[in-house]
Amino acid sequence: MSGDLNEGPLAPAATVTPPSPKLTGREKRRQRRRRRKIGEEIMGWILVPLILFACYWSINAGFAFFGTTPSAVFDQLKQVKTALEKRESR
């Protein structure tokens, strides 16, 4: 009995947290849809500029491969257009 007197105060009992309510099927679907939309937005902000840059680079590479420039191509197209207009007016 005397050994019991030297013990300190008792530790408080651990409180039991109630289990979190389970999500219904609709709530799970809403969460998945929201996450997917956010993921698509992030990928869009990253991929669209990359795709545009790749298109610009490929067009410039194509012009360089054929040894021409965009202004030369447009000038030639204008010449073709005027030639076709002259042909139709005859």
Backbone bond lengths (Angstrom), bond angles and torsions (degrees), N, CA, C in turn:
res aa  C-N    CA-C-N  psi(-1)  N-CA   C-N-CA  omega(-1)  CA-C   N-CA-C  phi
1 M - - - 1.429 - - 1.514 111.69 -
2 S 1.302 116.56 -36.28 1.457 118.41 -177.33 1.518 110.88 -68.63
3 G 1.327 118.95 -24.27 1.460 121.91 178.13 1.515 111.89 -68.48
4 D 1.301 116.68 -26.44 1.465 120.24 -179.81 1.520 111.99 -70.62
5 L 1.320 117.64 -25.67 1.455 120.36 -176.98 1.525 112.26 -71.99
6 N 1.307 118.59 -26.67 1.467 121.52 -177.18 1.534 113.25 -83.08
7 E 1.282 116.78 -5.46 1.464 119.12 179.20 1.514 109.80 -75.44
8 G 1.317 116.14 146.42 1.455 120.61 179.67 1.517 110.96 -76.82
9 P 1.318 114.90 -175.39 1.467 118.42 179.23 1.530 110.50 -66.76
10 L 1.269 114.98 154.40 1.461 120.36 -178.33 1.537 110.13 -73.64
11 A 1.300 115.60 144.22 1.464 120.26 176.37 1.519 108.81 -73.96
12 P 1.318 115.85 145.07 1.467 116.58 179.70 1.527 110.48 -64.72
13 A 1.283 115.37 146.92 1.464 120.73 -179.85 1.519 109.56 -67.85
14 A 1.309 116.40 141.52 1.461 121.03 179.31 1.524 109.46 -66.68
15 T 1.315 113.90 132.89 1.461 117.38 179.57 1.522 108.48 -82.32
16 V 1.273 115.41 139.99 1.456 121.30 -179.55 1.526 107.96 -91.75
17 T 1.338 115.78 121.23 1.458 118.87 178.35 1.522 108.88 -82.69
18 P 1.290 116.08 135.99 1.471 117.63 179.52 1.533 109.56 -66.79
19 P 1.307 117.20 144.50 1.464 119.40 -179.66 1.532 110.72 -63.20
20 S 1.319 115.09 143.06 1.471 118.50 -179.60 1.528 109.09 -67.44
21 P 1.300 115.67 143.54 1.468 117.74 -178.06 1.530 110.19 -66.03
22 K 1.296 115.81 140.08 1.467 120.03 179.64 1.526 109.49 -73.30
23 L 1.326 114.50 142.00 1.456 119.66 179.55 1.516 110.00 -78.16
24 T 1.311 114.55 143.97 1.454 118.82 176.57 1.522 109.04 -78.46
25 G 1.288 116.63 171.77 1.462 121.18 179.71 1.521 112.35 -60.81
26 R 1.328 116.01 -40.44 1.474 119.71 179.66 1.520 111.49 -64.97
27 E 1.337 115.99 -41.56 1.462 119.24 -179.67 1.526 110.94 -66.16
28 K 1.331 116.87 -39.26 1.463 119.72 176.87 1.529 110.68 -63.87
29 R 1.323 116.60 -41.09 1.465 120.81 179.18 1.525 110.64 -64.52
30 R 1.331 117.10 -41.29 1.468 120.62 177.72 1.523 111.32 -61.60
31 Q 1.340 116.01 -41.85 1.460 119.12 178.09 1.516 111.32 -63.88
32 R 1.331 117.61 -44.09 1.474 120.79 178.45 1.519 110.70 -61.63
33 R 1.333 116.48 -44.04 1.463 120.80 -179.76 1.525 110.99 -63.07
34 R 1.331 116.99 -43.13 1.464 121.09 179.41 1.527 110.21 -63.20
35 R 1.332 117.46 -44.55 1.469 120.61 178.48 1.519 111.18 -63.28
36 R 1.328 116.25 -40.99 1.472 119.65 -179.82 1.524 110.45 -64.58
37 K 1.323 117.39 -42.19 1.462 120.58 179.56 1.526 111.03 -63.23
38 I 1.307 116.80 -42.73 1.463 120.30 178.67 1.524 109.62 -64.06
39 G 1.319 116.72 -43.45 1.468 120.25 178.48 1.515 112.03 -62.35
40 E 1.338 116.90 -40.08 1.461 120.02 178.82 1.521 111.21 -66.40
41 E 1.324 117.52 -37.68 1.461 120.58 177.96 1.523 110.75 -63.65
42 I 1.319 116.18 -44.90 1.467 120.05 179.88 1.524 109.94 -62.77
43 M 1.331 116.76 -45.93 1.472 119.39 179.73 1.522 110.95 -64.12
44 G 1.331 117.03 -35.85 1.455 120.16 178.48 1.512 111.89 -63.79
45 W 1.329 116.68 -43.66 1.469 120.32 179.89 1.518 111.37 -65.80
46 I 1.324 117.65 -24.27 1.465 120.38 179.20 1.521 110.76 -90.38
47 L 1.333 117.28 -46.25 1.460 120.49 -171.31 1.520 114.21 -77.64
48 V 1.315 119.07 -35.96 1.468 120.40 -177.33 1.525 111.49 -61.20
49 P 1.343 119.72 -48.21 1.472 117.33 176.37 1.516 113.08 -62.01
50 L 1.342 117.09 -36.26 1.465 119.25 177.81 1.527 111.37 -64.01
51 I 1.322 117.09 -41.34 1.462 120.97 179.77 1.523 110.10 -66.09
52 L 1.337 117.36 -43.05 1.466 119.94 178.81 1.524 111.48 -63.38
53 F 1.322 116.45 -41.78 1.463 119.81 177.62 1.522 110.73 -63.18
54 A 1.334 117.10 -40.83 1.468 120.76 179.61 1.530 110.73 -64.93
55 C 1.330 117.86 -39.02 1.471 120.69 177.42 1.519 110.69 -64.42
56 Y 1.324 117.09 -45.16 1.470 121.29 178.62 1.530 110.33 -60.14
57 W 1.327 116.19 -45.41 1.457 120.88 -179.23 1.528 111.24 -64.14
58 S 1.331 117.00 -41.24 1.467 119.87 -178.47 1.526 111.53 -68.44
59 I 1.338 117.47 -36.91 1.467 120.15 177.97 1.523 109.70 -65.56
60 N 1.330 116.79 -44.90 1.463 119.59 177.61 1.524 111.35 -63.36
61 A 1.316 117.30 -39.13 1.462 120.59 178.66 1.534 110.29 -65.80
62 G 1.329 116.81 -37.82 1.466 119.86 177.84 1.521 111.37 -65.19
63 F 1.335 117.64 -43.47 1.464 120.30 176.89 1.522 110.77 -62.80
64 A 1.327 117.19 -41.30 1.465 120.28 179.15 1.530 110.89 -65.54
65 F 1.323 117.06 -36.57 1.470 120.73 179.76 1.529 110.67 -63.88
66 F 1.332 116.77 -40.83 1.459 120.54 -179.89 1.526 112.44 -86.44
67 G 1.320 117.86 -1.77 1.451 121.86 176.07 1.509 114.24 70.63
68 T 1.304 117.89 36.87 1.457 121.52 -179.86 1.520 110.00 -134.24
69 T 1.319 115.80 179.66 1.463 121.58 177.70 1.523 108.44 -128.36
70 P 1.313 117.34 161.42 1.463 119.16 178.90 1.526 112.48 -60.94
71 S 1.324 117.67 -37.69 1.476 119.59 -179.19 1.525 110.62 -65.05
72 A 1.334 118.20 -37.56 1.460 120.87 178.13 1.523 110.92 -65.55
73 V 1.327 116.47 -39.92 1.467 120.69 179.09 1.518 110.25 -64.47
74 F 1.339 117.84 -43.19 1.463 120.66 179.68 1.522 111.27 -66.23
75 D 1.333 117.52 -37.97 1.469 120.41 176.98 1.519 110.72 -62.19
76 Q 1.324 116.83 -41.94 1.461 120.45 179.08 1.525 111.04 -65.97
77 L 1.339 116.52 -39.24 1.466 119.29 177.97 1.528 110.95 -64.51
78 K 1.329 117.59 -37.46 1.465 120.63 176.96 1.527 110.46 -64.28
79 Q 1.335 116.78 -39.62 1.469 120.33 178.51 1.526 110.40 -63.88
80 V 1.313 116.79 -41.49 1.463 120.28 178.59 1.520 109.96 -64.07
81 K 1.326 116.63 -41.56 1.460 120.80 179.61 1.530 111.04 -61.94
82 T 1.320 117.80 -46.49 1.475 120.19 179.74 1.529 110.02 -65.10
83 A 1.319 118.05 -37.57 1.471 120.63 179.05 1.526 110.24 -63.64
84 L 1.345 116.86 -42.19 1.454 120.34 179.62 1.526 111.16 -68.21
85 E 1.333 116.93 -35.77 1.470 119.38 177.78 1.527 110.95 -66.49
86 K 1.311 117.40 -37.96 1.470 121.14 178.33 1.530 110.06 -66.86
87 R 1.321 116.02 -38.82 1.464 120.41 -178.72 1.527 110.49 -65.61
88 E 1.355 117.09 -40.31 1.464 120.93 -178.50 1.527 111.98 -70.72
89 S 1.341 117.67 -29.24 1.470 119.57 -176.98 1.537 112.30 -76.97
90 R 1.284 119.98 -12.27 1.467 122.46 179.86 1.467 112.63 -67.16
